[in-house]
Amino acid sequence: MPAKRPAPLLQDSQLSLFDVAPEVTPAEPGAARSTRELWLGPHRIGYELKRARRRSIGFVVGPQGLRVSAPRWVPIGEIERALHHKGEWILRKLVEQRERQQRVQAARIDWIDGGTLPYLGEPLMLALTPAEREVVWDAAARQLRLPLPVGASAEQIRDLTQAWLQARAREDFLPRCRHFADKLGVAMKSLRLSSAQTRWGSASADGSIRLNWRLIHFAPAIIDYVVAHELAHLREMNHSPAFWDTVRSVLPDFERSREALRDESIIVQ
């Protein structure tokens, strides 16, 4: 949704790029892979080299690190020259990936009695209270009391808490949608909640809006930005200057919330 911003320079001289290795696209049959490293300025960078049937050298920076695909006939020296040529881009992307992993780690929730999680941008504390008959939200103490036994499992705590959060998300998002739809002069046909892991929201030309329920973790200004962004698409189904002018017409300082959103991670636990 938002445009990318430049990342700061790396501060440490060595990056370990293979600590996190999620499933990646399998190589084509017969493709050779190897792990190599080189220095880009003061930074020693590890990368995976895949030899494949292709015409040019390709670079991918993902959670698993830097992957390079090159034709079988291209010598290592030429591959490394290409890496140096793309060095600034590679370092920037590696920093972005590292920062994203740090944000994801920081967003982890301990589903235990006394655990905390963000709710509307402020900490919420979980409390197991077997005497309660239903979930109770104590706004003054910012405590969510769960009718669960002291020995409840993390899964029980998570499921009950997330059910409460999803219900609060709908209650919170719907008035915001109506407010911005009126200001923009658009007709919202329906609001649905999503559990997407990579998108905060979407809009369809028929007036259907989908919002990630996990936005309920974030400050109201961020939620307003996502709501206004998606509803603005009912007037401009693109990201043209006219679209951003439409968002700005209802949120003059939307850039601040857009930047704040880019520092957030979707909590998928």
Secondary structure, DSSP 8 states (H G I E B T S, - for coil): -----------SSB----S---------TT-EEEEEEEEETTEEEEEEEEEES-SS-EEEEETTEEEEEEETTS-HHHHHHHHHHTHHHHHHHHHHHHHHHHHHHHT----STT-EEEETTEEEEEEE-TT-SS-EEETTTTEEEE---TT--HHHHHHHHHHHHHHHHHHHHHHHHHHHHHHHT----EEEEE--SS-SEEE-TTSEEEEEGGGGGS-HHHHHHHHHHHHHTTT-SS-SHHHHHHHHHH-TTHHHHHHHHHT------
